[in-house]
Amino acid sequence: MTRKHSAAQLRAIVGSVLLKAGSSPEEARTVADNLVLANLSGHDSHGVGMLPRYVEAVLEGGLKPNGSIAIKFDGGCLLALDGQRGYGQVVGEQAMALAMTRAQEAGSCVMALANAHHLGRIGHFAEMAVARGLVSIHFVNVQSRPVVAPWGGGDGRYGTNPFCVGIPLPGQPPFLLDFATSRVAQGKMRVAHNEGRQVEPGYLIDEKGQPTTNPGVVVVPQPGGMFGALLAFGEHKGYGMAVACELLGGALTGGGTWHRPADNQRAVINGMFTILVDPRKLGTQESFAQEALAFVEWVKQSPPGAGSDGVMLAGDPERKARRQREVEGIALDDQTWSEILAAGAKVGAAIS
C-alpha cells in the first residue's frame, strides 16, 4: 500500500530527522531538499528512502555530519578535493561551486572529488553546471557492498558507478543524461522489494549466479548470508563504462577502489571525476548553439514508434515528473514509510 505526501511535508520530516542526527539547520535543509527533489524527479531510488541508511551510517561513524571539502591540490583549473565523508549533497555542491568558478574563469576545469558520502542523484550537479552555461561530465564510483556483476561474472564486484553529462541548450531545457552503469539502480530494487514487486527478467542474478526477478536478492541477505547481484546495462559496453567510472572516480581521484570482501557497513562512499567546459570561452559558441538546436529539432521530428508517445531527450522525463508530482504528491510505500519512522526514532525525532 502507498500513500501520498507533499514535497513540503517530506522536506520538513527529513530535515527534522537530520537535525536530530547531528546536522546543522543549513545542512539538514540542503540534504532534505536534495532527497525530495530526487523523488519529485521520478528517481525514488535516490530520494527520501535513503534517509534510514544515512542515519545508520551516522550512528556507525561512517558518515560525518557538518563536514566540508578539503583542498588537497589547487592547480587553478585542476583541483583535487576530499569530501572527508561529509554528506555528499553538501560536499558535492561545495566542490561543484569551486570548480564552476574556475571553469568560468579559465574556460575549463578538471575536478577530482574523493571520499564524499553518497552524492545522491548525480544529475543534480550537472543541473548546477548547465544553469551557469557550462558543459559537465561526471564519472562516479561507489565504495559499499559490491552489487553489480562484471560482464561474464557471477557475483557482485563493484557498485552502480553512475555516469552523467549535462549540456546547456540555448533557449531550451538542457540535455541531462544521468544513469547507473548497472541495468537499473540499486535503490530501485530497494523500492521494488519494499513494494513487494518482482522486476523484469534480465536485471538480476541470485546468490548462486542464476537469473532471477526477485529484487530482494540485492536488498536483504539470502540463505547463507549471501547476496545476488545486478547486471550491467548494455552487456560488455556498460561493464566497460563501469570500469572506467571506477578507475576515474575511484583510483584517479584518490578515493580508492573496491577490491575486498563485502562488509555490512552502511556508509556509501563516492568519488567523482568531473570535467567542466565553458562553451563561451571555447570559441565555438555560435556554431554550438546553432548545431545543437538543429540536431535536437531534427531528432524530435521523428514520428512516434510503436507504443511510444514520441521522442524525448534526456532530462525531459525528470522535468515531466516534477511538474506532475509537485501537484499530485509523492507516493511512498508502507515499508519505506515505516523505515523512515524507525530512523527518526533512532535519533529521537518524533514524526507524525
C-alpha positions as CSV (number, residue, x, y, z in Angstrom):
1,M,0.0,0.0,0.0
2,T,1.2,3.5,-0.8
3,R,0.2,6.9,0.5
4,K,0.9,10.4,-1.0
5,H,2.9,13.1,0.7
6,S,3.5,16.7,-0.3
7,A,7.1,17.8,-1.1
8,A,6.9,20.3,1.7
9,Q,5.8,17.6,4.3
10,L,8.7,15.4,3.3
11,R,11.3,18.2,3.4
12,A,10.2,19.0,6.9
13,I,10.2,15.4,8.1
14,V,13.6,14.6,6.6
15,G,15.1,17.8,7.9
16,S,13.9,17.2,11.4
17,V,15.5,13.7,11.5
18,L,18.8,15.0,10.1
19,L,18.8,17.7,12.7
20,K,18.5,15.1,15.5
21,A,21.2,13.1,13.8
22,G,23.6,16.0,14.3
23,S,23.4,18.2,11.2
24,S,23.2,21.9,11.3
25,P,20.0,23.5,10.1
26,E,21.6,24.5,6.8
27,E,23.0,21.1,6.2
28,A,19.7,19.4,7.1
29,R,17.8,21.7,4.7
30,T,20.3,21.1,1.9
31,V,20.2,17.3,2.2
32,A,16.4,17.2,2.7
33,D,15.8,19.4,-0.4
34,N,18.1,17.2,-2.5
35,L,16.4,13.9,-1.4
36,V,12.9,15.3,-2.1
37,L,14.0,16.7,-5.4
38,A,15.1,13.2,-6.4
39,N,11.6,11.9,-5.6
40,L,10.0,14.8,-7.5
41,S,12.2,13.9,-10.5
42,G,10.9,10.4,-10.5
43,H,14.0,8.9,-9.0
44,D,12.7,7.4,-5.8
45,S,15.8,5.3,-5.6
46,H,17.8,8.4,-4.6
47,G,15.0,10.1,-2.6
48,V,13.8,10.1,1.0
49,G,14.0,6.3,1.2
50,M,17.8,6.8,1.6
51,L,17.3,8.5,4.9
52,P,17.3,5.3,7.1
53,R,20.6,4.3,5.6
54,Y,22.1,7.8,6.2
55,V,21.0,7.7,9.9
56,E,22.6,4.2,10.3
57,A,25.8,5.5,8.6
58,V,25.9,8.4,11.0
59,L,25.4,6.2,14.0
60,E,28.2,3.8,12.8
61,G,30.5,6.7,12.3
62,G,31.0,6.3,8.5
63,L,29.1,9.5,7.7
64,K,30.3,12.7,9.3
65,P,27.6,15.5,9.8
66,N,28.6,19.1,9.1
67,G,31.6,18.1,7.0
68,S,33.2,20.2,4.3
69,I,35.7,19.7,1.4
70,A,39.4,19.9,2.0
71,I,41.6,21.1,-0.9
72,K,44.4,18.6,-1.5
73,F,45.7,20.2,-4.6
74,D,44.9,23.5,-6.3
75,G,46.3,24.0,-9.8
76,G,43.8,26.6,-10.8
77,C,41.7,24.7,-13.3
78,L,42.9,21.4,-11.9
79,L,41.5,20.5,-8.5
80,A,41.9,17.6,-6.1
81,L,39.4,17.7,-3.3
82,D,38.4,15.5,-0.4
83,G,34.9,15.3,0.9
84,Q,36.0,13.9,4.3
85,R,33.0,11.6,4.4
86,G,30.6,14.5,4.7
87,Y,27.1,14.4,3.3
88,G,27.5,14.1,-0.5
89,Q,24.7,16.6,-1.1
90,V,26.7,19.2,0.8
91,V,30.4,18.5,-0.1
92,G,29.3,17.8,-3.7
93,E,27.8,21.2,-4.0
94,Q,30.8,22.8,-2.4
95,A,33.1,21.0,-4.9
96,M,31.0,22.0,-7.9
97,A,30.8,25.6,-6.8
98,L,34.6,25.9,-6.7
99,A,35.1,24.0,-9.9
100,M,32.4,26.0,-11.8
101,T,34.0,29.3,-10.8
102,R,37.4,28.1,-12.1
103,A,35.8,26.9,-15.3
104,Q,34.1,30.3,-15.9
105,E,37.5,32.0,-15.3
106,A,39.7,29.7,-17.3
107,G,37.3,28.1,-19.8
108,S,37.6,24.6,-18.3
109,C,38.2,22.8,-15.0
110,V,39.0,19.2,-14.1
111,M,37.9,18.4,-10.6
112,A,38.6,15.2,-8.6
113,L,36.4,14.7,-5.5
114,A,37.3,11.8,-3.2
115,N,35.7,10.4,-0.1
116,A,32.2,12.0,-0.3
117,H,29.4,10.2,1.4
118,H,26.6,9.2,-1.0
119,L,26.3,12.0,-3.6
120,G,22.8,11.1,-4.5
121,R,21.4,11.9,-7.9
122,I,24.5,13.0,-10.0
123,G,22.2,14.8,-12.3
124,H,21.8,17.5,-9.6
125,F,25.4,18.5,-10.1
126,A,25.0,18.6,-13.9
127,E,21.9,20.8,-13.4
128,M,24.1,23.2,-11.3
129,A,26.6,23.4,-14.2
130,V,24.1,23.9,-17.0
131,A,22.4,26.6,-15.0
132,R,25.7,28.6,-15.4
133,G,26.0,27.7,-19.1
134,L,28.6,25.0,-18.6
135,V,29.0,21.6,-20.1
136,S,29.7,19.0,-17.4
137,I,30.9,15.3,-17.5
138,H,30.9,13.1,-14.4
139,F,32.4,9.7,-13.7
140,V,31.4,8.3,-10.2
141,N,32.5,5.2,-8.3
142,V,30.8,3.6,-5.3
143,Q,32.6,2.1,-2.3
144,S,30.0,0.0,-0.5
145,R,28.9,-3.6,-0.6
146,P,29.5,-4.5,-4.3
147,V,26.2,-5.1,-6.0
148,V,27.0,-5.3,-9.7
149,A,28.4,-8.4,-11.5
150,P,31.0,-7.8,-14.2
151,W,30.2,-9.0,-17.7
152,G,30.7,-12.7,-17.7
153,G,30.9,-12.8,-13.9
154,G,28.5,-14.5,-11.4
155,D,28.7,-12.2,-8.3
156,G,28.9,-8.5,-7.3
157,R,32.3,-6.9,-7.7
158,Y,31.7,-3.2,-7.9
159,G,28.9,-0.6,-7.4
160,T,26.4,1.0,-9.7
161,N,29.0,3.6,-10.8
162,P,27.0,6.4,-12.3
163,F,27.9,8.4,-15.4
164,C,26.4,11.8,-16.2
165,V,26.6,14.5,-18.9
166,G,24.9,17.9,-18.8
167,I,24.8,20.2,-21.9
168,P,23.1,23.6,-21.9
169,L,20.8,24.3,-24.9
170,P,20.1,27.9,-25.7
171,G,16.5,28.8,-25.2
172,Q,15.6,25.2,-24.3
173,P,15.8,22.9,-21.3
174,P,19.2,21.3,-21.1
175,F,20.3,17.8,-22.2
176,L,20.8,15.9,-19.0
177,L,22.0,12.3,-19.2
178,D,22.3,10.6,-15.9
179,F,22.4,6.8,-15.4
180,A,23.8,4.0,-13.4
181,T,26.1,1.7,-15.3
182,S,24.1,-1.2,-13.9
183,R,21.0,-2.3,-15.7
184,V,19.0,-0.5,-13.0
185,A,19.9,1.5,-9.9
186,Q,20.3,-0.4,-6.6
187,G,17.8,1.9,-5.0
188,K,15.1,0.9,-7.5
189,M,15.5,-2.7,-6.3
190,R,15.0,-1.5,-2.7
191,V,11.8,0.3,-3.7
192,A,10.5,-2.8,-5.6
193,H,11.4,-5.1,-2.7
194,N,9.6,-2.7,-0.2
195,E,6.5,-2.7,-2.5
196,G,6.5,-6.5,-2.9
197,R,7.1,-6.4,-6.6
198,Q,9.0,-8.7,-8.9
199,V,11.1,-7.0,-11.6
200,E,11.7,-7.7,-15.3
201,P,13.9,-10.5,-16.4
202,G,17.5,-9.5,-17.2
203,Y,18.1,-7.2,-14.2
204,L,19.4,-9.6,-11.6
205,I,21.2,-12.8,-10.7
206,D,20.7,-14.6,-7.4
207,E,23.3,-15.6,-4.8
208,K,24.1,-18.7,-7.0
209,G,24.7,-16.6,-10.1
210,Q,21.3,-17.7,-11.7
211,P,18.8,-15.3,-13.3
212,T,16.0,-14.1,-11.0
213,T,13.2,-11.5,-10.9
214,N,13.3,-11.2,-7.1
215,P,14.7,-7.7,-6.1
216,G,15.3,-8.9,-2.6
217,V,18.5,-10.8,-3.6
218,V,20.4,-7.4,-3.6
219,V,18.5,-5.9,-0.7
220,V,18.4,-8.5,2.1
221,P,20.8,-11.4,2.8
222,Q,19.8,-14.7,1.1
223,P,20.4,-18.2,2.6
224,G,23.9,-18.4,4.0
225,G,24.1,-14.6,4.3
226,M,24.9,-14.2,0.6
227,F,23.6,-11.6,-1.9
228,G,22.8,-11.7,-5.5
229,A,23.9,-9.0,-8.0
230,L,22.6,-6.5,-10.6
231,L,23.7,-6.9,-14.2
232,A,25.5,-4.3,-16.2
233,F,23.5,-2.3,-18.7
234,G,24.4,-2.9,-22.4
235,E,26.3,-6.1,-21.6
236,H,30.1,-5.7,-22.2
237,K,29.7,-2.0,-23.1
238,G,28.0,-1.0,-19.8
239,Y,30.5,-3.1,-18.0
240,G,33.4,-1.3,-19.7
241,M,31.9,2.1,-18.8
242,A,31.5,0.9,-15.1
243,V,35.2,0.1,-15.0
244,A,36.0,3.5,-16.4
245,C,34.0,5.1,-13.7
246,E,35.8,3.0,-11.0
247,L,39.2,3.9,-12.4
248,L,38.5,7.6,-12.8
249,G,36.0,8.2,-10.0
250,G,37.9,6.0,-7.6
251,A,41.6,5.5,-8.5
252,L,42.3,8.8,-10.1
253,T,40.5,11.0,-7.5
254,G,42.5,9.3,-4.7
255,G,39.4,8.0,-3.0
256,G,40.2,4.4,-3.8
257,T,38.5,1.4,-5.5
258,W,36.7,-1.6,-4.2
259,H,38.8,-4.8,-4.0
260,R,37.9,-6.6,-0.8
261,P,35.2,-8.9,0.5
262,A,31.9,-7.3,1.2
263,D,31.1,-6.0,4.7
264,N,28.0,-4.8,6.5
265,Q,28.9,-1.1,6.9
266,R,26.1,1.3,6.0
267,A,28.2,4.1,4.6
268,V,28.3,4.7,0.9
269,I,31.4,6.5,-0.2
270,N,31.6,8.1,-3.7
271,G,34.4,9.5,-5.7
272,M,33.6,11.8,-8.6
273,F,35.8,12.9,-11.5
274,T,34.3,15.9,-13.2
275,I,35.2,17.8,-16.4
276,L,33.7,21.3,-16.9
277,V,33.8,23.3,-20.1
278,D,32.5,26.8,-20.8
279,P,31.4,26.9,-24.5
280,R,31.6,30.7,-24.4
281,K,35.4,30.5,-23.9
282,L,35.9,27.7,-26.4
283,G,35.3,29.9,-29.5
284,T,32.5,27.6,-30.9
285,Q,29.6,29.2,-29.0
286,E,27.8,30.4,-32.1
287,S,28.1,27.2,-34.1
288,F,27.5,25.1,-30.9
289,A,24.1,26.8,-30.3
290,Q,23.1,26.5,-34.0
291,E,24.2,22.9,-34.5
292,A,22.9,21.7,-31.1
293,L,19.5,23.1,-31.6
294,A,19.3,22.0,-35.2
295,F,20.1,18.4,-34.2
296,V,17.6,18.4,-31.3
297,E,14.8,19.6,-33.5
298,W,15.8,17.0,-36.2
299,V,15.7,14.2,-33.7
300,K,12.4,15.3,-32.2
301,Q,10.8,15.3,-35.6
302,S,11.0,11.5,-35.8
303,P,7.5,10.1,-35.8
304,P,6.4,8.1,-32.7
305,G,7.4,4.5,-32.8
306,A,5.1,1.6,-31.9
307,G,3.9,2.0,-28.4
308,S,5.6,5.4,-27.9
309,D,4.2,8.9,-27.4
310,G,7.1,10.4,-29.3
311,V,10.8,11.2,-28.9
312,M,12.1,12.7,-25.7
313,L,15.6,13.9,-24.7
314,A,17.5,13.0,-21.6
315,G,16.1,15.3,-18.9
316,D,12.6,15.5,-20.3
317,P,11.2,12.6,-18.1
318,E,12.5,14.2,-14.9
319,R,11.0,17.6,-15.8
320,K,7.7,16.0,-16.6
321,A,7.8,14.1,-13.3
322,R,8.5,17.2,-11.3
323,R,5.5,19.0,-12.7
324,Q,3.2,16.1,-12.0
325,R,4.5,15.2,-8.5
326,E,4.5,18.8,-7.3
327,V,0.7,18.8,-7.9
328,E,-0.2,15.1,-7.1
329,G,2.3,14.5,-4.3
330,I,5.0,11.8,-3.8
331,A,3.9,8.3,-3.2
332,L,5.7,6.2,-0.6
333,D,5.0,2.5,0.2
334,D,4.2,1.5,3.7
335,Q,7.6,-0.3,4.2
336,T,9.6,2.7,3.2
337,W,7.5,4.9,5.4
338,S,7.9,2.6,8.4
339,E,11.7,2.6,7.8
340,I,11.7,6.4,7.9
341,L,9.7,6.4,11.1
342,A,12.2,3.9,12.6
343,A,15.1,6.1,11.5
344,G,13.6,9.0,13.3
345,A,13.1,7.0,16.4
346,K,16.7,6.0,16.5
347,V,17.8,9.6,16.9
348,G,14.8,10.8,18.9
349,A,12.9,12.6,16.2
350,A,9.1,12.5,16.6
351,I,7.4,12.1,13.2
352,S,3.7,12.5,13.0
